[in-house]
Every structure is written in structure tokens, then in C-alpha cells.
Amino acid sequence: MRAIKNQKAPARKVKIMSFVADTFTPVIRGGEASRWRGGNSKNLKAIASPSIRKLWLAVLLAMLSGTSLFAHNSPSSAVMLDFYRDRVGAELTLPLAELELSFKQPLLANPTEAFSKNETALKNYIAAHINPETEDGKQWAVTVQNLELQTNQQPFDLIAQVTMTPPPGATVRKFIFNYSVINHEVMSHNAYVSIRNDWDTAVFSGQPEPVGDIHFTITSLTIDRSRGNWWQGFHTVLNLGLHHIAEGTDHLLFLLVLLLPAPLLANKNRWANVRNVKNSVWQLLKIVSAFTIGHSLTLAIGAMGFVHWPEPPIEVLIAVSIFISAIHAIRPWFAGKEVFIAGGFGLIHGLAFASSLSEFNFSAWAMVSTVFSFNLGIETMQLVVVAATIPWLILLSRINFYSPLRIVGATFGAIASLGWIIERSFNVNLRVDSVVNIFAHHPLWLVGSLAALALLATGWKWVKTISVEDQVENRLHSTS
């Protein structure tokens, strides 16, 4: 779920026939024609007759055939709307070539110098051509907060951050968006309007929702978001957290590898003894809780913007945490300190979780709701995984062959984590994800196999125990 920054809809060539039809609709439609001609029905009938319409079309085609304004693909603008409790934010991506034509000042020859010279005038121009209003015609306040040049790739753009505030008592959820930046002068220009962030309708940065296209003949859109509510956003982010941990194979692998030796007790440098069921469950709960507290803390402060770490080193450290836990599962490395290790590594995993939310351009209240629901989704999926696997691990830990099973699982985790460390450090593809996903994409088969193995092994051990007891009893009877 990454934020879409500076995204523009693909440029399109305006069809002349469509332009003619749109532009001269007042000539052939009764209601509009009356206003255009002051209600003169005779003039209207003459102009609207088939022969005259054909003549108009021929003249216009002849005029436009030599006009460069309609002969090239026009870069489009993008308008991304972000909804808050008391205002609406808008990010405008304006192509400099088209903006130069409407602003009527040179911008492309030396964009940096032109921007420095005309920044205030550009802000005033943009503010003057954005006029949202309520349904009963009350004007919203418009403020251009910031302007930024994008000159890293063609076409060059001006990025404008705009705040639109409704009048007192008016809702932010429904309004008429009047917009004429560039398209009031450049007839072939289009501005594509999308909702980028709206908690109440579960629209987030990764998947903007298109709402309309503004151009020379259509300069307003009715924006209606009144159908949404807080629970809709909560439910969507909760599912996002569920899917994030379910699809985050590295996070799950870390948790499972860390839990492999949880039912065991270390004796010097080897796993030798088995905890009783009560102590095993208590140890598992402490490890999972420590991991939860760790990643919840960094998820919150990272998503709120208090701490920011580059994503690549965090991903490498997550792979390192899996490798260390895998080695510990093979041979005790930090026996008795698993809770602290789980909490410490949880801090690292939480920063990775936060990167999924930090790009959401939400208000503080919506971000608090986002962190809570996203974390709740993560915890729910973690509990599902733990509940589905731990009973069988506890049963298997009482069986002699749990040791080779534990070593095989830990070795798989160590090899996978080493592959991830190399991939993420040197930007190469060793297809580690493809191998891990062979197992991760079939969780029911894995859990079912683990449960069947645990039940069969436990049953076999019980049968052997009964058999031995019978043999002992028979011997006692025979000797007596």
C-alpha cells in the first residue's frame, strides 16, 4: 500500500468531433440555446437545422485543421483529494508546458528561476481558479499551502498543495468542485480528479478512486462522500493488517522459528529437557506478548511520523532476526532471554509495519484509528497462527523425534533468512520468496500435516506405553 505521488493520468488526444459536439451543445439543445440566444426560437431553429449544422461543422474542421492547439497530445493534470474531519486537501500535478500557456508567463525555459520569480503569483493564480462551494452556493475558503517543482523527468510539473475549508456549519463530505486551472485557456487540457485518502469510505493512498474528468467544457464536479462512515474505514484497515501479516512470510517465519524451542529447557549448550504443559504455554505467551509490545510501540511512533528509518536496512535487519532465532532454535544461544529478544526484534518488525501506514496522508485522529485497527489485524492473525500451531508443537516436544523436526524447521529458517539478507543487501534475486511461498501459500495443509503428525506420534507413544505397562503387569503375574 504505497502512496501515489505525482501520478498523472495518461495524456490523451482530444477528439475534434467530441470537442465540437460539447462546445456547441448550446446551439442545438433547447434549454441552453434559449439562454445563448436570449430565447429567440426563430434564430435557434435556423441555426439548429441540419444543413446549417453541417456548415458549422465544416467551417470548424477547416479552422481546426491548421491549429496546433488541437494537434498534439496534451499532458494532463492530476488532482488528488484527501478528506479530513474539517477540511479537504488537494494535491495538484500541473504540467509546466500547459501551465505556461494559461499563466501567460515563461516557465519552461528556466523553471527554477521562473518559479522563484513567480511563486506568489502562481499561488494566487491557482487559488483564483479553484472555487469549491456548497450545494446552496456558499463559497469555501481556498489556501495554496506549498508549491514544488518536479524536474527529474519529462514532462516537468508543478506540484501544488491546496487546503479547501467549508464555511461554518457546512459538511466536508459533499460539495461542488469548481476547477479551471489551465483548462480555462488550453481547450485540449484535462484534469483527472481522484479521491486519494478518505477514511470513511475506505479509500487509501495505494488505490485512489477516480471521480471525474474536468476540461474546457466541464469545469465542475459534484463530490459526494456522504455514504461513508468510521466503521467502514476501521473494517478495511483491520483486514489490511490481517492480510499484511498473513502475506508477510518473513514476519511469520521469525515468530515460528522463535517458538520452536519454547516448550524446551536448555541444559548447558543443548536443548535437553521438556517443560510441562503449563510452563510451555506460559513461556509461549510471554514470547508472543513481548513481540507484540515491541512491534506495537514502533508501529505507533513510526506511523505517526515521530521516527523514520529507511526501508531497506529494516528489511535486512528482519532477515537477521530470523537467522539469529533459527540458530537459537538449533542450539541455545540466549536461553532464558527469549522474551527480551522477542521484544527487541519486535521493535524492528514494527518499523516495517509502520512503513505500510506512514505514507497515508491522514489527520492525527484518523491515523490513531489506523494504527489501532491495523495493529489489531496483525495481532488477530498472529493469535490465529499461534493457536493453530502451538498445541501441536507442545505435543511433539514430548516425542523423541521432535529434535530432528525442530532442527529441520530451524535450518530452513536459517537458509531462507540468509537468502533474504543477500537479496536485500545487494539487490539481487535469489528467488527465496518463491521457495518460501510454496509452503506459505498452503497454510491449511501445513497445519493439518503438523496436527496429524502430532496426533499420530502421541497416539503411537500412548500405545507403546500401554503395551509396556501390560508387559510389566504380565511379568509380575507370572512371577507371582
N, C-alpha and C positions, 0 to 999 in steps of 0.2 A: 503494500500500500504506500507508493511514493507520491509526493506532491507533484503536480504538473505545473511546471514553471515555464513561463514564456511560450506556452504551447499555442499554436495558431492553427485554425482550420486551413485546409489546403486551398490554395488560390484557385479561383475558377474564372472562366471566361464568361462574361455576361452575354447572353444571347440577345441579339438586336430585336428579334421578333417579340421576345418576352418584355424587353425594355419598352418597346413601342406600345405593347398592349397595356402594360402597367401605367405608363406615363399618360396615355390618352384615354384611360378609363373614364375620366370625367366627360369626355366628348360623347361617349356612346351609352352612358348609364344615366337614367332619368334623374334620380335624386341629386347626384353630384353635378350633373350637367346643368340643372336649374340654378345651382349656386354659381357655376362657372360662367353662365351666360345671363345671370340675373333673372332666370325664369322665362327667357324668351323661347317658347316652344317652337316657333317657326324656324328660327336660326338653328335650333337643335335638330329638327328634322332634316334640314338641308345638310348640315354637317354630318349627321349620322347616316345618311343614305349610302347604300353600298358603293356606288360609283365614286362618291366623294371620299369615302374611307379608303378606297383603293388608291385614289390620287394622293391623299395624305401619306399613305404608306410608301408609295413610290418616291415621293419627294424626300421623305425622311431617310429612306435607304440610300438615295443618291447623296444626301448630305453626309450621312454617317460613314459611307464607304471611304471617304477621304479624311476622316477624323481619327487621329491617333489615339484620342482619349478612349475609344471603344475597341481599339485594335490590338491591345496587349492584355496578357494575363495580369490581373491586378492583385498584389499581395493583400491579404485580408487582415482585419483586426480581430483580436480575441478579447472578450470581456468576461472575466471570471468573477462571480458574485459569491461573497461569504456572508452568511447570516449570523448576526449576534442578537442578544436579547433586546438591545435598544438602538441598533443601527445595522446598516448593510455596508460591507466593504466591497470595493470593486478593484480588480487589477486589470488595467488596460494594456494590451500589447499593440502598439501602433507602429506600422512600417514607416520609416523616415521618408521614403520616396513619396508616399501618398500624403503624409503629413505635411511635407514641404509644399505640395500643391494647395492644400486647404489653408495652411497657416500663412502662406504667401511670404515666406522668408527662406533664404537658402539654409539648408540643414545638412545636406549630404556631402558637400564639398569638404567641409571640415567639421564633422559632427561635434567633437569635443568643444571646440571654440564656439560654435553656434549655440550649443546647449548652455554653455556658461553665460553667453551674452543674452540669451532669450529665455532663461529658465522661468523667471517671473511671468513673462508674457505667455509662455506656454501653459503655465498653471492657470492663468486667467482664461485663456482660450478654451482649455479642456473643461474648466468649471462652467463656462458660459454655455457649453453645448451638451451638458448633462443636466436634465431637468426632471427628476422624478417628482411625482405628485400623487396625492391620494385620489381615490375614485371620485370624490366631490371637488377636486381641483385645488386642494391646498398643497402648496409647494414644500418640498423637502429642502433641508439645508445640505449644500454640497461643498466639501472641502478637499482640495487636492493635497494630500499629505507629503508625497515624495515622488520625485522623478528620477529615472535611472536609464542610462544609455546601455543598449546591448549592441556591441560592435564586434563580437567574437566570430560571428558568422553572418553570411548574407541570407536574407535581406536584413539590414540594420534596423533596429527597433528602438522605440522609446517606451519604457515601462512606467506606467503611472499608477500610483496607489491612491485611491479615492475613498472618502468616507461619506456616506449618504445617511442623514438623520431625519426621521419623520417629525412632523410638528407634534406638539404635546397632545397626548390622547390618541394619536393615530398608531395603528399597528405596523410593525415592520414586515408582516407576513404577506401583505397584499398591497401592491401599488402599481402605478403606470410608469414604466421606464421610458422616458423621452430621451433620445440619444441622437446626436448629429455630428459627432467628431469625425472629420474627414468626409463622410458621405454627403454632407450638405454641399460640398463643392465637387467632389470626384464622383461622378454618377455611377461608375462601374464598381465602386468600392463596397465591400460587405463587411459587416461586423457581426461575428458569431458570438452569441450570448449563451453562457452556461452557468449552472449552479455548481460551484466547486466545493463549498462546505456548508452544510445545513444539518445540524444535529437532529432536529425534529423530523426530518424526512429521510434520515439515514443516508445522506449524500456526503461523501468524504473526498479528500484530495485525490485519491487514486482513481476515482471513477466519476468525473464531472457529468452532470446531467444537462444536455443541450435543451435550451428553452426557446430559441428563435434566432432569426437572421434579420438584421437591420441593414437597410440600404437606402438609396436615394428616394425611393417612393414609399418606403415603410420606415418610419423613424420612431416608432414606439412599440413597446410590448407590454402586455399585462402580465405582471409577475404575481402568481398566486401560490403561496406555500402554506395556506391556512389548513390544509388537510393533515399536517404532521402533528406529532406530539412527542413528549420527552421519552416515553416508553419505547417508541419506535426506534429512536437512536440508541437507547440502552440495550435493547434486544439485539440490534445489529452489531454493536461493539462487543457484546458478550460472545456472540458467535464468532466474531473476528478473533477474540482471544482463544476460543476453543480450537479453531482451525489453525491458529498460529502455532500452538504447542503440538497439535496433532501432526502438523506438517513439518515442524522443526525437529528433524531427526537427530540433530546434534544435541539439542536440549534433552530429549528423551533418552538418548544413549548415555549421556552423562548421569542422569538420575538412576537409570537401571544398573549401570556399572557400579555406581556408588552404593547401591543397595545389595549387590550380590553378597558381600561378606557380612552384612548386617546381622544375620542370625548366628554368626560365629564369634568365638572368642580367640584372641591371639595368645599363643604361648611362645614367647621369645620371638623368633623370626618366621613363624609359620602359623597358619590357621589350624588349630588343633581341636578345640572343644566347641560344643554346641550350646547356645543359650537355651534356656527354657522358653516356652511359648510367650509367657508374659514379658520377659526381658527382651525377647526378639521384637515383639510388637512395640514395646516402649522405645527401643533403640531406633526402629524404623520411623516412628512418629517424630522423634527428636530430629533425625536427619532431614526428613521432609519439611518439618516446620522451620528448621534453620535455613534451608534453601529458600523456602517461601518468604521468610522475613528479609533475607538478603536481597532477593531479586525484586521484592515489592518496594523496598526502600529506594533502590537506584532507578527502578521504573518510574516512580513518582517524581523524584527530583530531576531525572533526565527528561521526561515528557514535559514537565513544567518549564524546562529551559534553564534550570539552575546549574546543571552540569552537562557538558557536551564533550564526547570523545569521538574521534574519527572511527568510522565503522570497521575498516579493515583490521586494525590491531585488536579490536574487541573480538572479531571473529576468530582471529588466530589464538587469542587467549582462551576462548571457549574450547577450541580443539585441544589446547594444552591441558585444560581442566579435565577433559575426558581421558587423556593419556595418563595423567597422574593418578586418577581414580582407578583406571584399569590396572596399573601396576600395583596399586594398593590392594586390589581385589585378588591378584595373584599371590602377592607376598606382603604381609603387613608392613606398611610404611609409616603410617601415622595412627596406629591402633590407639583407640581411646580418645582420639581427637577428631573423629569423623564429623561431629556436629559443627565444630569450628571451621573445618574445611568446607563443609556444605554451605555454611553461611557466607564464608569468604568468596567462594566461587559463585554463589548466588548473586553477589554484588555485580560480578562481571556479566552474568547472564541477564540481569535486569537492565543493564545498559543496552544490550542488544534488543531486548523487548521495547525499550524506550524509543529506539530509532524508528520503530514502526509507527509511533504516535507523534514524535516531535515535529513532524512536518505538517501536521494538521493545524490550520490557522484558526483555532478555536479561541473563544473567550476563556477567562480563568474558570468560570463556573462550568462551562461545557467541558473543559479539559479535566477538571476534577471528576466529573461524571465519566469521562472517557477512561481515565486511569482506573477508576473503581471497577467499571464494568469489564474492561479489558483484562484486568488482573483477576477478577472473579472468574472469567472464562478460562484463564490459564490454570488457576487453582482447581477448578472443576475437572478439567481434563487430566491434570496431574493426579488428583484423587482417584479418578477412574482407572488410570494406568496402574497406580499403586494397589488399589483394591483388586484389580484383575490379575496381578502377578505375585504379590507378596505372599498370599496364603500358600501358593504352590512352592515358592522358594523356601518357606518355613518347613513345609512337609519334606521337600527334597533334601534340606540340610540335615535331616535325620538319617539319610540313606548314604551308604558308603561311596557311591559313585557321584555324589554331589561335588566332590573335589574336582574330578576331571571336567564335569559340566561347568563349574564356576570358572575354571581356567580357560576352557574353550571360549566362553562368553566374554571374559575379560580380554583375552588375546584378540578376539575380533574387534572389540572396542579400541584396543591399543593400536592395531593396524589401521583401522578406519581413521582414528584421530591423527596418526602420523601422516596419512594421506591428505587430510584436511589442512594440517599445518603447512605442508609443502605447497598445496594448491593456493592457500590464502596468503602465503608469504611471498611466493614467486609468480603468482598469477598464471599458473599452468592448470591444465585439466587432466587429472588422473582418473576421472570417471568414478570417484569414490561415491558420490551421491547415487549414481546408477546402481552400484552394488548394494549399498545400504538400503535403498528404496525397494529392492527386491523383497526384503523382509518387512520393511516398514509399511508397505502398501498392503500387507496381508496380516493385519493385527489379530483378527479373529482366529486365523489358522495358527498363529504363533501361540496365543494364549490357550487355545484349545489343545494344542500339542503339549504345551507345558503342563496343563491341568491333567491331561490323560497320562503323561509320564509320571507325574507326582502321585496320582491315584493308583496307577498300576504298581509303581515301586513300593508305595506304602502298603498296598494290599498284599504284594508278594512278601514283604517283610513281616507282615502280620501272620500270613500263612506259615512262614518258616518258624516264627516264634511259637505258634500253636503246635506245630509239628515237633519242635524241640521239647516243648513242655510235655507233650504226650509221650515222647520217647523217655523222658526222665521219669514220668509217672509210671510207665510200664516197667522200667527197670526197678523202681522202688517196690512195685508189687511183686516182681519176680524174685527179688532178693528176700522179700518177707515171706 
